[in-house]
Amino acid sequence: MIDPASIEALKQSIDIVDVIGNYLELKKAGANYKCNCPFHGEKTPSFNVNPQRQIFHCFGCGIGGDAIKFVMEYEKLSYPEAIEKLAAMYNFTLRYTKGSGDYSQAKRVLELMQHFYTATLDRTPHALEYLRSRGVSQSSIEAFGIGYAPGTRAIMDHLAKNHIPLPQAKEAGIIAQGEEGRHYPRLIERITFPIYSPAGALVGFGGRTLGDHPAKYINSPQTRLFNKSRLLYGYHRAKESIYRQKELIVTEGYLDVIMLHQAGFTQAVATLGTALTAEHLPLLRKGEPSVTLAYDGDAAGVAAALKAARLLSAHGFEGRVVLFPGGQDPADMVHTGRLAELRSLLAGGSDLIGFVLERIAAQHDLSNPRQKERAFNEMRTYLSTLSPIVRESVIPRAAGLLGVSAALFGKRQPPRFEERTPETAEDPVWLSILRTMLERERLVEEVLDLINPSMAGTHAPALEALARGDRNHPGLRRIAVDESIPVLDDEAFYDTLRAQIERRYRLALARLSRDTSIPYTKKSYWIRKIKTDILPRLKKGELVPYASDFTL
């Protein structure tokens, strides 16, 4: 954790006009400064910076705060990331509390090794030849900081020469300790790819073997700085293009990202040797881009694409799946100059929901009634993870793939969204939430402070009974024995709950705009709070409690 006193010292050393002036063209307006707001479209400047109070405020969308808040919103960073970004901009040295580990020392070790690896690459002809054989240009090598980790002796000697204690090198993920207590480097005789946080801080390395090691690629281990399930390779370089183009391309490898950037597809990123997970969602959602999954067309690639498409579509993402046929990958297509073909592939593909439905159908023999029934049940379970409006619109598509009546899907589906109300409709999403809470009792106490029974619509009495511990309620008994209702894992449960809370607040905004009975002061307060505080927090993956003092 960053020392709070250090944060205060940073705040005292920066000027908000200078900070925002690095991003926007400010114009003097009396004692303050003005410009067009970067957070909503406008022609007349309503974005105001007050140098006396060191705050900014937009009178159009209501957003405001200090310099840290501005950097958080503009750069799409968390609070600690924004602080570290400002510290780097103004050459300010942050202090960290002892309880959180010595972050600054770990960063120093990582930066030291990055300089060592890049210098070593220049002296390693066979590593340079491999990169050139893959089409990687010298400018890409420099831009992405590609290096080379030599043998054990050279790395251990370099650490000793620079007086790096072995515990610090271990804390940074550079070395490991064997069963006999012997320390050894994690990366040896591998091309290295530095991995950065979204804010651009070096947090770890990936390495590709040039020998016959069975593990072709390995990454840094889990450390206080490095969590591969929350990082995307190349994101710090791609984020500007992602925000501008409203598109993000997810690939499977470092070289795919590097070569795509080299060819002008600067919105490309890659997962770090792991499948796309719910922990990636807050990062993927920044800037609200459409997500293109660009995966290999082999069995492993299709399986990874299917899992990722299920995850993204269930959480409201727009996007598509592009599978590269015949063992091709983006890196090879760029290297061989097939850019027109590559552009055509990336512009095509299947939409996320369509891909999932098509794969479910393809995995079953639909000429066999039992197989068709299993495909139907799998599709219905998947459709229950989608929002009501989206689900309603794709039911005919699902029915067409299976060759069944769309009415079959409607038996457990709510009526059209515009005709349903929380009081009268049965919602399969809330059925899943309730059944999951019945299966895992600990969740009941964990989420009761976040929700209000009215959110569950027709299932409100069942939720109230669950809160009382009355599992004999008829509605709960029916849900408990209905095996067609899916039980969610913890990640899906919390993400589904967050989506329901977000939906309620969005409905509230629509009602507020029409309701003339609410006092103006209260209405304006809630519109501003929902737009500038609650919805952004929900978008970042935070569970925001139900507002019990306002009827949503």
N, C-alpha and C positions, 0 to 999 in steps of 0.2 A: 504493500500500500504506500501511496505517496504521503509523506509527512504533511499534515494540514498546515503547519507553520510555513513549510516550503511553498505550498500553494498560495498562501496569503502573500508571501514575499514576491512570488511571481506576479500576482495581481497588481502589487504596488509598483512593479518595475515596467509594466507595459501600459500603453495608451490606446484606448479603444479606437480612436480616430486612425491611428497608425495601423492597428491590426486590420480593421475593416477596409482601410485604404489599400491594403495589399490585395484585396479581392474585388473591390468595387470602386467606381469613379465617384468620389464624394464631392459635392459642391457646397460652399459656404452659404448658409442661410441664417443671417443674424448671428446669434451666439452658437448656433448648432450647425450641423451638416445634413444634407439631404441627397437622396438618389432614388432611382426606381428600386422597388423591393425585389430581391432575388428569389423570394419564396412564393411569389404569386405574380401573375402577369398584370401589368398596369402601365398606363401611358403617362399618368401624372404622378410625380414622385410623392410617396407618402411614407418612405423609410427615413426615419429621423435618428441622428446620432447626437447624443448630448455629452460633450466632453467634460462638463462640470460634474455631472453625476456618473460618468463613465458607463452609460447604458445606451442601448439602441431600442427603438420601438417603431413598429409599422402600424400606422393608423388604418391601413386597409385590411390586413389579415389578422392583426392583433398580436403577432409574435414580438417578443422582446426579451431583453436580458443583458448580461454583461458580455465581455469579449469572449470568455470561455463558451458561453451559450451560443454566440454567433458561430464560432469555429465548429462547435458540435453540429449545428444545423446545416451549415454550408458544406462542410466536409463529410457529413454523415458519420460522425465519430461518437464514441462513448465519452463520458466525462473524463476518465483517466487519459484516453487517447488524445482528447483535445488539449488537455494540460501539457502532455508530452510534446504535442505538435507545436504549441506556443513556446514551450521551453527551447525546442530546437530552433525555432525561428529567431529567437532573441538571445541565443547562446547562454541560456540560463541553466545552471546546474541544479537539478531537483534532488531532494533528499528523500530516502525511503525509510519507513519504520523497520526496525530490526525484526519484528515478528513476521513480516512478509518476505523475509529473505533479502539478500543484497542484490537487488535488481541491477543497480548501476555496475556492480562488479561483473555480473553475468553478461551484461551488454558489452562491457569493455572486452571480455574474453572473446565474445562472438565477433566483434569488429576486428580484433587483433587477428583472429583466424581467417576472417574474410580477406584481409590484406595479404596474408600468407598464402592462401589458396590461389588468389588471382596472380600473385607474383610467380608461384610455382607453375601455373599453367603456361606462362610465357617461356618457361625453361623445359617444357615437356612436349617434344615434337609429336609423339604418337597420340597424345590427347588432343592436341590442336588438329592433327590430321583427321581424327575421328569426327570432330565437330565440323570440319570443312567437308568431309564426305557426306554429312547429313544436310549440308547446305547452309549452315549457320554462318552468318557474316561476321566480320570483325566488329562492326558497329553493334550487332546484337550481343556478342560476347561481352562487350564493354557495358552496354545498357543494362543487361541482366546480371552483370557481375559474375559470370561463369568462371569457375576456377578448377583447381585440381588438388586433391589430397594425396600426398605421397605416402611412403611407407611409414611404419610405426616409429622407427628410430628418428626420422626427420621431424615428425610431429612432436614427439616427446622432447626432443632437443630444443625445438622452437619454444615450447611452453617453459622449459627450464631457463632458457636464455632470457626470456621476458619476465622471469620471476612470477609466473602464474602458479599459485598453489594448486595441487591436484584436486582438492575439494571444490575449488572455484571452477575449474575446468569441468569437473563432473556435474556441478550445479548448472552449468551452461549447456550440458549435453554433448560436450566435445569428446570426453573420454568416459569409459565405463570401468567397472571393477569386477574382476573375475572371482570365482569361488575361492581361490587361494589368496585373494587380496591383491593380486597383481592388477595394475591399471593399464589400460590399452585404449588406443583411439577407436572411436566408433566408425569413422570413415577413413579407409586407407585404399590407395590406388583406385580412386574413383573421381570422375568429373563431379564437381560440386555446383549446386544451384542454391544460392542464398534465398531464404524464405523470409518475407517481410510481413508485418502486421498491416492491416488496412491503412494505418496512419503512416506507414513507411519505416517502421522501426525493425531492425534486424532481429529475428527471434529464433532462427534455426537454419538447418541446411538439409538439402536432399542430395543424394549421391548415386551416380550410375557407374556400375562396374565396367571396366574395359577388359576384364578377364573372363574366366569361366565360373565365377561365383554364382551359386544357384539363386541368390537374391539379386536380381538385376538392379532394382532400385531400393534404397532404404532412406529413411528420414531420421532427423533428430528424435530422441525419445521425448516423452511427455515431461515438460519442465514447467516452472512458474511462468515462463514466457511463451512456451510452445505448446499449443493444443491443436493437433492437426484436424480435429473435427470442427474447429471454428475458423480455420484459415483456408484461403484459396490462393494457390500459387499465381502470382502475377497481378493480384487484385490492386495492389497499391499503384501499379502502372496503368491498369485498365480503368480505374474508377472514373476518371474524367470523361473518357469515351462512353462509359456505361451511362453516366448521368446525362450526357449530351444526346446520345443516340437512343436512349431508352431500350437498349438491348444488351444482353450478356450471353456470351457463348461459354458453355462449360465443356471442357475436353478432359481427356484421361491422362495426359502426360505433360511434363515440363517442356519437352521439345515441340509438342503441338502448340503450346502457348507461344513459345519463342518464335516459331516459324509463322504462325498466324499474325503475330504483331509485325514481323518482318514484312509480311505481304499486305499490311494495312488493316488487318482485322484486330484493331487495338482494344476491342472489348472482350477479348478471350482470357479465360482463367482456367485453372484445373484444380481438381481435388487432389489431396496429398496421399495417394496410395490407399484411399478409403472411399467407400461409397458416399454419396450425398446423404446427409443426415439432417434431422430436425435442428441440430445445433448450427447448421449453415444458414438456416432460413433468415434470421435477422440480417445477416450480411447480404444475402441475395436480394432481400426486399429493399435495400437502400436505393433510393432513386426510382423505385417501382418499375424496373425494366422487364421486358419480355425475356424469358429464359430459353435459349436454344441448347439442347443437350446433344452434343456432337460426339457420338461414341462409335467404337468399332462395331462392325456388323456380325462379329462372331457370337457364339453362345453366351460368353461372359459379358460382352458389351450389351447384348439385348437384355440380359437379366438385370444388369446395372441400370440400363435406361428405363426398364419397366418399373423398378423400385423407385427410381428418382421421379418418374412421371406420376406415379401414384402419390408420392409425397407432395410434390409441387401442386398438382391439381387439387388435392384435398385442402390445401392451404390458400387457395384462391389465386395462384400464379397463372399468368398467361404465358404461353410458350409452345415449343414444338420439339420433336425428336428427329434428329438426322442421323441415320446409320450409314457408315461408310462401307461400301461393299467390297468384296474380293480382297480382304486383307489390307486395304488402303487405310491410311490415316492422314489427317491434315498436314502433318509435317512433311510426309513424302510427296503429297500433291503440290505443296509450295516448292519443294526442292526440284521437282521435275517440271515446273513451270505450267502446271495445269490449273491456272488460276481461274479461268472462265468456268471450268468444270466444278471447281471448288465453290465458286460463288453460286453457281446453280444449285449445288447440293445444299449449301447453307440457307438458301432462300426457299428451299422446298421442305420435304419431310412431312410428318404427321403432327397435328396438334396434340397436346398432352393427353387430353381425355380420349380422343379418337384412337391414339396409339394404345392406351391401356385396354380399351374395349376390343380392339382388333387382336391384341395379343391374347387376351382371355379366350376369345373365340377360336383363335388358331391353336391353342393348347388343348382343345377338346375335340373329340370326334362327334360332330354335331349330327351325324346320321344315327348315332346311338342315343335313344331317349334318355338313358341315365346320365350319359356324358353331357347331353344338352342341358339336363336339369342342374348338373353341377356347375356348368358354365353360367346358367341363369342365376343361380344363387350367388356365385362369385361376383357377377356383374352387379346384382342388386346390392350386395354388401358394399362394393366399391362406390356405387352411385349414392349410397347413404352418407358417404363422407363429403359429398359436394353440397354447395348451397342450394336451397330450394329452387331458385330460378334456373340455375345452371342444370340441376338434375332434371327438372321438367323439360328443358329444351333438348336434352340428349337422350331421353328415354326412347323416342322413335328410332334413333340411330342404333341404340343397343338392341332394340327389338328386331330391327332389320338384319343385323348381323346374325342373330340367332334364328330368325325366321319364325318368331312368335308374335303374339298380339301385344301391343304396347300396354293394353289394359292389365296384363299380368304384373307388370312393374308397378302399376298404380295401386295395386291392392294394399300395399303397405306404405304408399307414398301420400303426401298431403295433396290437397287440391291446388290449383294454380295459385301462385304466390299472392296475386292481387286480390284473391277471393278469400284467403285464409287470415285468421287472427290468432294471436297467441292463446286465446281462450277456447277456441273451437277445434284447432287442427292438431292432429297427432304427428309429431315430428320425429323421424327416425334418428336424427342426430341426438336429440335428448333421450331417446330410448337407449342409445349406445352409452351416453354419459351415465344414465341411471344404472344400467346393467354393470358397467365398469365399477361404479361406486359400490354396488352390491357385492361384487366379487372381491374388491379390495377396500375393506372397511376403513383403513387409515385415511383414504382419500376424502371421506365424509367430513371429518374435522378440518382437514387441510383447506377445503374449498368453500365451506359454509360462509366464511367472511367475505368471499369474493362474489357471491351470487345471491339473488333474491328469488324465492319460489315463483314469483310472477313471470320470471324469464322463461320458465319451463312450459308456459302455455297450458295446454290441457293436462300436462303431467305435473302441474304445480302441487296438487294434493299428494301425489306420490313422493315428491321431493320434500314436502313438509313432513310427511310420515317418516321418511328416511332420517331427517334431521332430528326427529323425536326418538329415533331408535325403534320405531314400530315397523318391523319387517313383515308383519302379517297384513299390512294394507293390501287390498285386492289388486291394485295397480302394480305394486311391487312384486307380489307373488306371480302375476302374469309375466312380468318382464324377466324375472329370475329363471323361469322355466322355458322361455322362448329362445331356443338355440339359434334361430335365424338372426337374432340381434347380436351384432359383433361386440366383443369385449376389446377395448382399446389398450394398447400398451401405455406406459406412463407418459411418454413424449407425445403420443397422439392424443391422449386424454387432455393434457394441459393445452396443447395447441388447438384442439377442438373447442375447449371451453373458452379460450381467448377469442377464437373466431366468433363464438356466440355473443360474447360481451361486446366485441367490436360491432357486430351486426345491430345490437340493441341501441348502441350510441348513434349509429348511422340512421336508424329509423327515427331516433329522437330528433336529429337535425331536421329531417324532413317534416316531422310534426310541428317542430318549433316554428318553422317558416310559415306554416298555415294557421297556427293557433293564435287567435286574436284575444283570447281570454287571459293569457299570461302577461303579467306586468312587464313593461319594456325593460326595466332594469334587470329583472330575473332572466328574461329571455336573452338579452345581450350577453349577460354573464355566462350562461350555459353554452351559447353558441361559441363564444370565444374559448371557453374552457375545453369544450369537446374538440374543437378544431386545432387548437394550438398546444394542448397539453395531453388530453386523454388519448386521442387517436394516434398521434405520433408515438406515444409510449407503447400502445398496443401493436403498432406496426413494427416496432423494434423487438417484439416478442415478450414484452413485460405484461404480466397479468394485473390489470387494473381493477380494483373492486367495483362492484355495482354501486351506483350512486343512490343510496337508500333515501336521500332527502329530495329526490326528483323522480317523478314517474316517467319511466322510459317505455 
